[in-house]
Each structure stands twice: as structure tokens, then as C-alpha cells.
């Protein structure tokens, strides 16, 4: 009799999802699926809203990555106004995005994922969390909290508040960088860099103990996509789109983000509210691609800051020019945090950074616009169509987590096949399956525009609906 294992919800991610694992008559894994089961519908209820409201409105999609939506939305507004924003406004937007990358990546690594690395995959789930980490490694936990705080302070100094600042607008930004805020952030840079280098050294020291996880936590060929500069430099805010394959060969390059629909299709499946984007020229599902820190390091030629570029070269020396194991998203995140801290320092030392020329004024000059920014989890698209009065008539939000959906499903199946042999599944194996999803640091509030929590429930279900076994994690 075939059976089904359900993990509901997946823990230590942002939002609510579940995993189904289907076993055949011999207890072998037949298939596995990642389900996103909630929905709110921002794309519908934003219709009719004025263009100027969209950055702050769409920023409310999520409390973890509101800056990503704020900036992508403002850039879509720039396109509709048909303006080039002042140089200082662009630099300040870049700085805020770097702060977002730091705070989100620090949250993912220290709070959500490091309990697995430092406390053990098979440890007591009641202790395998940030509180257990604080008890076992208080100094590391404190430094992780401080690193995230640095990223949040970048956002606060620029936007006036850490969450949902009403700051970036179509045409530029509302307020300049204050001199005292510049001094405060410059003083914090050495600590941010030191903590990140310490975390990198720690993770590299743990890698020999996690070789099996690195081998099966989403280790397969795929395409990778993200923004790069004109010379292929690591990029997070402007630039053009690049696709590379699992060997590092460029498949498509210097794509105008406004032309994204020529290259990206969106499929739907009945078992989830999360769409399945794919590389259109290869079709669905063969056109699977990944986005986010792993992808950004795979597609770029170099990072434009010295410490991070040195770490990138070591990373590639360890694993090759193109890294296909999703387990190494964690490593890539830390390299990006280092790049972000160095880049914030460069921007703070820019002589024009305190300029108050911050906004270009214009009316509605185009009826359609696309804004793109690299969110911590990957490339984020805001695509707006407006009427002559600037009221939203249609919008499409293409979210990073959705673009990793095909890869997340394949990762769950790969881990399940590697670790499950029969219907009895130890807690540590369930945790590894969940950790396969945590590799991608999914943000389900962004991807489905919903959030929720509930205890973990695992059920083994027969084809007739009978619950064969059940376990709960309250």
C-alpha cells in the first residue's frame, strides 16, 4: 500500500508551507512536493491605486524584505515617469538595498540555519533554534544579532524607520542622508566586516562535517539568473539580466529587465499557490533556473570589493567556477554580506552622498513600466500598467522565491530519496528535508503575499485517507 508523509508547516522559514512525501509499495520515495498553501492577492487589490502609493503599499507585502519591494516599485514608477533619477538618489537607493541584504542574510544564517550546523541536525527540536544557539554559543548569537542590526540601521538612517519606510518614490527618494547618520554607520563598518569574516571562517570549518548534506541538498544542474553590470560585475540594484548554465556558459546576457517576459514564463500547478517560473526558450519544466546569492555568484565575473572578491575566489577554488549545490547558498550569503558591508563603506565615503538633489519631477509619460532589484532571495520584478491618470490597471509581481520553486521541489525529492528508506522517519531526517527548503531562505509572504504559523504536524496517510501514523511538534 503506498503512503504519504506530510510535513505541515515547514519550520524556520518566513511564512507557511508544507511538504508531501509520497512512498511506493516498498516504502521508497516516489515523489515529493513543496506546497505553499496561503494566498492574499496583492496583484488584484492594488488595481485602482495611484502610482505614487505603490512603493509603500507593496512594501507591506512583507516585514522581512519590505525594502526589496519598495525599491523595485519605485523603479517601475521611474519607468512610467520616464525619468533618470539624480545620481545621489540612485546611490542612496543602492545603500538601502545593501542594508536590506545584510539584515536579511544575517537573519537567515544566524537565526534560521546555524542551529542545524552548530547544534546538530538530529538534536532536540525544542532546542534547535535561535534560543538554543544563544544558550550554546552566546557570543556568536550576539554578534549575529548585531550584524543584522547594522543592516537595519542603514535602513533606519536613510528611511527614518527600520520596517516599511515611506522613502523611495517614483523619481527618487524623499530625504537625504544626514551627516550624523553617515558618521554612525561608518563607525559600525569594522564590526560588521569582522563578524562576517568570523562567520565565514566558522562555516568553512564546519564544511567537512557536512559533506553528505552538501552532496544531496539540492545538488543538480540548472540555469542561474540575476543582474550583472556591463562587464559582468556582481550587481544588486541596476544592470542587466544574465542567464548561465550549470557549466557557467552564458545562455543569455545583457537582457533589458523590461523584456523579462520574452525569457521568463510562469506555469501553475494545482497543489500550490506558488507559481513555477521557467526560462521560456527551454520550456516548462526543462527551463528550471535558480536565483539568489548562489545564482548571483555563479553569474558574475567578480565582486567589486576587495575582501569579498578574495572570498569569492576561495569559494570557487573549493567548489568550481559554477556551484550547483543549493546547500552552499549559506556560504554565498556570507560572501554577499561582506560585499554589502564593503559597498556601504564605499558609498558613505562618496563625496556626493550628502547631496540634497534627490528627486526628478515628471508626470505620467509611459503607460507601462518594469522595476527590477536584487532582493536578498533573488531577482524581484514589479511590472505595472497604468491609465493616463497614473492609476494601476494591471500589475505582475515576479518574486524570487517563486523563481526557485522548481528547484525547491527537486531539492525536497532529492533529500527524501537520499535519507528515507521506509515509512519510519527519524526527526533528524525530517529536519534535513525542511533544511533543504531553508537553503533558499524562502519568503512566502512575498511569493504568495500571505503569512501564518502553526505547529508542525506530520501524517502518514494511506490512499484511502486513513492516517497510518501521526506526530506533532507543538
NORHU-V945919 format. One record per pair of residues at least 24 apart in sequence whose ideal C-beta (glycine too) atoms are under 7 Angstrom apart, sorted by the first residue. I is the first residue (numbers start at 1). GAP is how many residues later the second one is. Records with the same first field share a line. If there is no record, write none. Layout:
I: GAP / GAP
This chain:
1: 24 / 461 / 462
2: 461
3: 420 / 457 / 458 / 459 / 465
4: 456 / 457
5: 420 / 453 / 455
6: 452 / 453 / 455
7: 423 / 426 / 427 / 449 / 451
8: 449
9: 445 / 447
10: 424 / 427
11: 423 / 445
12: 100 / 426
13: 424 / 425 / 429 / 431
14: 50 / 428 / 429 / 430 / 431
15: 428 / 429 / 430 / 435 / 436
16: 428 / 435 / 436 / 437 / 438
17: 427
19: 393 / 414
21: 395 / 399
23: 400
27: 394 / 395 / 396
29: 384 / 387 / 388 / 391
31: 382
32: 380 / 381 / 384
33: 238 / 376
34: 374 / 375 / 378 / 403
35: 236 / 237
36: 236 / 237 / 238 / 408 / 411 / 412
37: 236
38: 235 / 410 / 412 / 414
39: 234 / 409 / 411
40: 409 / 410
41: 408
42: 355 / 407
43: 352 / 353 / 354
46: 346 / 349
47: 345 / 346
48: 343 / 344
49: 343
50: 340 / 341
51: 26 / 29 / 119 / 335 / 339 / 341
52: 117 / 118
54: 330 / 338
55: 113 / 114
56: 110
58: 324
59: 105
60: 104
61: 384 / 385 / 388
62: 381 / 383 / 384
63: 100
64: 40 / 379
65: 35 / 39 / 310 / 311 / 378 / 381
66: 97 / 98
67: 29 / 30 / 33 / 88
68: 32 / 305 / 307 / 312
70: 98
71: 25 / 26 / 97 / 302
72: 299 / 300 / 301 / 308 / 309 / 310
73: 298 / 309
74: 94 / 95 / 96 / 297
75: 296 / 297 / 298
76: 293 / 294 / 295 / 306 / 307 / 308
77: 93 / 292
78: 92 / 93
79: 287 / 290 / 291 / 292
80: 90 / 284 / 286 / 289 / 304 / 306
81: 89 / 90 / 281 / 284
82: 280 / 283 / 284
83: 88 / 277 / 279
84: 276
85: 86 / 87 / 275
86: 86 / 271 / 272 / 273 / 274
87: 265
88: 264 / 265 / 267 / 269 / 270
89: 83 / 84 / 269 / 270
91: 256 / 259 / 262
92: 66 / 81 / 85
93: 75 / 80 / 144
94: 143 / 253
95: 59 / 63 / 249 / 252
96: 58 / 59 / 62 / 63
97: 139 / 140 / 276
98: 56 / 242 / 245 / 246
99: 52 / 55 / 56
100: 51 / 55 / 276
101: 135 / 235 / 236 / 239 / 275
102: 45 / 48 / 49 / 235 / 238 / 239
103: 45 / 48 / 49
104: 272
105: 228 / 231 / 232 / 271
106: 38 / 41 / 42 / 45 / 231
107: 41
108: 225 / 333
109: 90 / 221 / 224 / 225
110: 31 / 34
111: 33
112: 326
113: 217 / 325
116: 315 / 319
117: 89
121: 307 / 310 / 311
122: 305 / 306
125: 302 / 306 / 348
143: 52
146: 45 / 49
147: 45 / 48 / 49
150: 38 / 42
153: 32 / 35
154: 31 / 190
157: 24 / 27 / 28
171: 188 / 189 / 190 / 191
172: 186 / 187 / 188
173: 185 / 186
176: 178 / 179 / 180 / 182
177: 176 / 177
179: 175
182: 166 / 171 / 172
185: 159 / 163
186: 162
189: 152 / 155 / 156
192: 149
193: 114 / 145 / 148
196: 138 / 141 / 142 / 145
197: 141
199: 135
200: 111 / 134
203: 127 / 128 / 131
213: 114 / 219
214: 111 / 113 / 114
216: 198 / 199 / 202
217: 108 / 109 / 110 / 194 / 198 / 218 / 219 / 222
218: 107 / 108 / 109 / 189 / 193 / 196 / 218 / 221
219: 105 / 106
220: 104 / 190 / 194
221: 25 / 103
222: 24 / 66 / 67 / 68 / 185
223: 28 / 56 / 64 / 65 / 66
224: 65 / 66 / 71 / 74 / 75
225: 64 / 66 / 70 / 154
226: 65 / 69 / 70 / 73 / 148 / 152 / 153
227: 145 / 147 / 152
228: 71 / 72
231: 70
232: 68 / 69
233: 67 / 68 / 69 / 71
234: 62 / 66 / 68 / 69 / 70 / 105
235: 139
236: 138
237: 136 / 137
242: 57
243: 36 / 46
244: 54 / 55 / 78
246: 76 / 78
247: 75
248: 50 / 73 / 74
257: 113 / 115
258: 112
260: 110 / 121
264: 134
273: 175
274: 128 / 131 / 173 / 174
275: 127 / 130
276: 129 / 130
277: 121 / 125 / 126
278: 128
285: 121
288: 118 / 119
289: 114
290: 114 / 117
291: 87 / 88 / 109 / 112 / 113
292: 37 / 85 / 86 / 108 / 112 / 148
293: 36 / 39 / 40 / 43
294: 29 / 32 / 34 / 35 / 38
295: 83
296: 78
297: 35 / 38
298: 24 / 25
303: 36
305: 34 / 37 / 38
307: 31 / 35
308: 27 / 30 / 31 / 34
311: 24 / 27
326: 81 / 85 / 113 / 114
327: 112
329: 110 / 111
364: 24 / 26
375: 25
377: 24 / 63 / 64 / 65 / 66
378: 25 / 26
379: 24
399: 47 / 48
401: 41 / 42 / 43 / 45 / 46
402: 45
404: 36
408: 29 / 32 / 34
411: 25 / 28
412: 24 / 25
423: 37
430: 28
